[in-house]
Structures are given as structure tokens and as C-alpha cells.
Amino acid sequence: MSQQPPLPRKVALVVGARGVIGTSLVSHLVELGDWEVIGLSRRGGVDEDRVRHVQVDLLDREDVTATVGRLSEVTHVFYAAYQDRPTWAELVEPNLAMLTHVVDVVTQAAPDLAHVSLMQGYKVYGAHLGPFRTPAREDDPPHLPPEFNVDQQAYLEEKQRGSRWTWSALRPSVVCGGALGNPMNLAVSIAVLATISKAHGVPLRFPGKPGAWTSILEMTDAGLLAEATVWAATTPACANQAFNITNGDLFRWDDLWPRLADWFDLETAPPLPLSLEVAMADKEGTWDRLVREHGLAPTPYSDVSAWPFADFVLSWDYDVFADGSKARRLGFHRYVRTEQMFLDIFEDLRARRVIP
């Protein structure tokens, strides 16, 4: 019997490996069993079986050249890094620079590079600016700049011309997972808000804008997004295209919020608009006391409080959802019930002793 030829080596470079998206992506690649994984981040990490962490400052081109330039074995780049800035215009320069630093270097260093996956979001559609056309579709017309997601994709499209490697762009809604120390994790923020509300003996009130209470929204589970990202990067029919990736269901906070409160054994009360960034600024003492009293994992308050992002999402007093049928038409059929996603994340946080 003739021997089967060895399968091609698959080496993933996950850029932003310690974030909500990157953490789930690394876990998914490991679970698949046929990937070698290199995690790139500012913080680095502890190496595990089939995962090697590399610390690098993506804004420093010389550091990227010295670090990524040695990774000649990379076959797939999964780019999920992000740098926050105070204004939309200020987001463009650092986020475009980080992507160009990585891709410029890896395309020179890795002769077997097959694909570059770019993580985007609904800012492409102007969702962060105000009411936009829903459901948003991948071929919707652009809006006036600045917008770093658009600039990143334009760079990739130009860079790819005439090359053997391909690209894909994933456009999730709000991504929810259990990773800590991230400025954009809504599920953890809600869990901490509920925990601290309970400690103060008050109901779990919805703090967003009045119109946000009944707007139609959707979310994207970090695990589902990881599966979709690898699917798009390894499916030839997906080459050089963008895809909306969502859980597959829609919700309104007026229906979902009381269900989330029930999990914490909390009553609700009528919504009361307030800034969480302001209201939670003095709650570090409460959090530290809860950690001590309940024997929780010693997690700094700064690692579980993404209040500006929570304020941003809970202020959407307009519908925010996109058409995810393009991915389904090409074969990606996974879906997640959003209510169950939140409850599963809460269960995971409790099991890890992050919340009591």
C-alpha cells in the first residue's frame, strides 16, 4: 500500500493573541489539532503545547522586523490587534501602521504564506457614527473617512495584487468572550456591573440611553468568530472577500436584560441612564472587598472594567445589525443563541473564580 503524502504544514501567526478575539482564536486552532500557533502580543505569554508566544511592539517597525522577520514558517496570518485612541481620526494612524508593519515583514520572510485574515467590524458601515442602513451588507457603499478598517482593507487589497497569498476580512458585531484585561469586552462588564450592584443591594438597572432599551441588536460569540475566521482563511471560495459574522439571532435589551439579571438572582428596575465610566470609577474598593470575601482569583479591577466601551454599546438608540447570509451561502452555518452566550460566559467567569 502506497503511503499518503504528508499534509501541508499549517502555521498560524495570531496577531493580538491576548485579546478577546485572539484568545478564542488561539484556543480554536489548538483544538483543531493540525495547526502550529505563534501568538503575537505586547504582553507575550507562557508557551504551551503547539502555542509559542512572542512579545513585540507592533508600532515599532524595527521590533516587528527583528521579531516577525524570523518567523519564516508562517503560512497564515490572523490579524486581530487593535490600538485604542480618543477619536475616530486618531485610530487610523496606529492601527494602519501595525497592520502594515506585520504584513510587509511577513510577506518577505514567509515564502509559504497562503492567507492573511483581517478582523474588522461594523465601523465599516458607519455604525459608530449613528443610524445606518440595516441590515448592513458587505457591498454597502463606504462613508466619508477617517475609518481605519477601510484603510486596512485597502492596504491589503493593494498588497495582495499579483501575489499567491489571499486575504479575507471578518466583520463581527460586538464580540463577547471571557478574556480579561481587554477594553472592549461587554459580557465581562455586565457581569461585573451585576456583581457590584448585588454587593450594594441595588437592582440591575439598564444604564444606557432610553432608545437603546428597545433597539434591535445582535452580538458575535468569540468562539463562533474563531471558527468563522479559520473557515474563511481555509476555504478557497472565500478568497479576497469580506464577511459579516454574527450569532444569527436578534434581540432587544428590554427582553434580554431581565434574563441576565435572573442569572445573578437580581431584581431589575426601570432603566436609568447614567455613565458607567463615571458611576463605576469609585467601585474598585467594592471589587477588592468582594475578591477577598469570596476568595476570588486576585484580578485587578482594571482588568474587568471596560466601562467606556460598555457606555458606547449601551448608547445605541438605533438598530445595529447586519446581513450574515453571505457566509451561510458559502458554507458557514454555525450559530449561537445570544442569551445562552451571555450565560455561558457568566458561568465560565464563575468557574474561574473571577466573579462570586
BELUR-V6699 format. One record per pair of residues at least 4 apart in sequence whose ideal C-beta (glycine too) atoms are under 6 Angstrom apart, sorted by the first residue. I is the first residue (numbers start at 1). J is the second residue. Records with the same first field share a line. If there is no record, write none. Layout:
BEGIN
I = J / J
END
This chain:
BEGIN
10 = 35 / 75
11 = 36 / 73 / 74 / 75
12 = 29 / 35 / 37 / 76 / 78
13 = 38 / 74 / 77
14 = 22 / 25 / 26 / 39 / 78
15 = 40 / 79 / 81 / 102
16 = 22 / 80 / 81
17 = 22 / 26 / 39 / 40 / 41
18 = 41 / 43
19 = 182
20 = 175 / 177 / 179 / 182 / 185 / 222
21 = 80 / 119 / 175
22 = 80
23 = 179
24 = 177 / 222 / 223 / 226
25 = 78 / 226
26 = 37 / 39
28 = 226
29 = 35 / 37
30 = 50
36 = 50
37 = 50 / 51
38 = 52
39 = 45 / 53
40 = 54 / 56
44 = 53 / 55
45 = 53
47 = 52 / 53
54 = 67
56 = 63 / 67
57 = 63
58 = 81 / 98 / 101
61 = 101
63 = 67
64 = 68 / 101 / 105
65 = 69 / 105
68 = 105 / 106
69 = 105 / 109
72 = 109 / 110
74 = 106 / 110
75 = 112 / 114
76 = 115 / 233
77 = 106 / 116
78 = 117
79 = 118
80 = 119
81 = 98
83 = 94 / 95
84 = 183
85 = 90 / 91
86 = 90
88 = 146
89 = 146
91 = 95 / 148
92 = 96 / 146 / 148 / 151
95 = 148
96 = 148 / 151 / 152
99 = 152
100 = 104 / 155
102 = 106
103 = 107
105 = 109
106 = 110
113 = 165
114 = 165
115 = 165 / 166 / 233
116 = 167
117 = 168 / 229 / 233
118 = 156 / 169
119 = 170
120 = 124 / 149 / 169 / 171
122 = 127
123 = 128 / 147 / 149
124 = 149
125 = 132 / 136 / 140
126 = 132 / 143
127 = 132 / 320
131 = 318
134 = 319 / 321
135 = 321 / 322 / 323
136 = 140 / 322
137 = 323
138 = 242 / 326
142 = 150
153 = 169
155 = 159
156 = 160 / 167
160 = 167
166 = 239 / 240
167 = 240
168 = 232 / 233 / 238
169 = 242
170 = 229 / 243 / 245
171 = 244
172 = 220 / 225 / 245
173 = 218 / 219 / 220 / 246
174 = 186 / 219 / 313
175 = 220 / 222 / 225
176 = 186 / 187 / 219
177 = 222
178 = 345 / 348
180 = 303
181 = 303
183 = 306 / 309
184 = 309
185 = 306
186 = 310 / 313
187 = 342 / 345
188 = 304
189 = 306 / 310
191 = 346 / 349 / 355
192 = 304
194 = 204 / 264 / 266
195 = 355
196 = 283 / 286
197 = 202 / 204
198 = 266
199 = 286 / 290
203 = 267 / 268 / 269
204 = 261 / 266 / 268
205 = 269 / 272
206 = 213 / 253 / 257 / 271
207 = 274 / 276
208 = 212 / 314 / 315
209 = 273 / 315 / 317
211 = 317
212 = 314 / 316 / 317
213 = 253 / 254 / 271
214 = 252 / 254
215 = 316 / 317 / 318 / 319
216 = 250 / 319
217 = 320
218 = 246 / 250 / 321
219 = 247 / 338
220 = 225 / 245 / 246
221 = 247 / 336 / 341
224 = 334 / 336
225 = 245
227 = 334
228 = 245 / 332
231 = 235 / 332
232 = 238 / 243
237 = 330
243 = 326 / 327
244 = 322 / 324
246 = 324
247 = 336 / 338
248 = 335
249 = 338
250 = 321
251 = 256 / 338
253 = 257
256 = 339
258 = 268
259 = 339
260 = 342
261 = 266 / 268
263 = 343 / 346
274 = 279
275 = 311
276 = 280 / 307 / 310 / 311
277 = 307 / 308 / 311
280 = 307
284 = 301
287 = 301
289 = 293
290 = 294
291 = 296
294 = 356
296 = 353
297 = 353 / 354
299 = 303 / 304 / 354
301 = 305
310 = 314
316 = 320
325 = 329
327 = 332
328 = 333
336 = 341
340 = 344
349 = 354 / 355
350 = 355
END
